[in-house]
Amino acid sequence: MSYIGKFAGTNQAAGASFEGGAWAEALPLENLVDTRVVSHPARCEDATDLEASQFDIVLPRRRKISLLALTTTTLSAVAKIRLSFFDEDAAEPFDGTDWRDCFPRMWPSLDLDWEAENFWTGRPNERDLDAYSRNVLVEFPVTSCARVRVEIDDVTHPRGHIDLGYLFLASSFTPAFNFEWDSQFSIGARTTTDLTPGGRPLHDRRKAQRQLRIAYEHLTKNEAMRFVDAGARNDVVDPVLFIPAPADTRNVFRETFLARFVELPSRLSRVHGSAVPLTFREIIA
């Protein structure tokens, strides 16, 4: 793992088909590539059945991938995930991941109060997860495959069903030199406020929206043009994914989110190379 930022601008799942599991007829697996992440998720109606909550991503041809993200989910704090990779028409996987916590340890136990319910695990609790979109990120060594099986274990989910908002499957791009450290991560309030005649505020509380502003200052021209190409393909419409510091396990859950470009990337010429400023804004609905 690395503290150098990773960018993914092409979602291989967007051209894939989906099969397997038992998913609601009104909220099918095809919704995994619908950016209406709240109103049109994919729903498994029986989370207690491991076979029901799995699915296959069937790619149109072999693709090179290194990460999978499930965003805006309703998975519980104890959910686990496992990936398996298949060749064309193969019955058995040639590789895969072990079972992993969807929301792994964020804090050393000694950083928490003894009375905290997550003292021993160091993992975020339900209240921590509610503050942000419940995004699941799985990174793995670069592999080339034709089909990916996703298995989800959330059999003790209190509601008995799970929703998955958006699926992003990609191979990430990492420039040789990292972005500048004077980046800005912010959370924008979307809550609206009105006043009663007596002056008491009335809040219509809405989920906050994350934004990340960074700048690469030491890119080669080819590296810079990869960001420009991503802007030309995605516009300010199609999702992208940026992981500021993959090895920062305390903050990757906070800082990584499904996003759109706020402005299309532009290449700035420098004496010794190129620069690209980037601003990502979270997709929350």
Secondary structure, 3 states (H helix, E strand, C coil): CCCCCEEECCCHHHHCEEECCCECCCCCHHHHHCCCCCCCCEEECCCCCCCCCCEEEEEEEEEEEEEEEEEEECCCCCCEEEEEEECCCCCCCCEECCCEECCCCCCCHHHCCCCCCCCCCCCCCHHHHHCCCEEEEEEEEEEEEEEEEEEEECCCCCCCCEEECEEEEECCECCCCCCCCCCEEEEECCCEEEECCCCCEEEECCCCEEEEEEEEEEECHHHHHHHHHHHHHHCCCCCEEEECCCCCCCCHHHHCEEEEECCCCCCEEECCEEEEEEEEEECCC
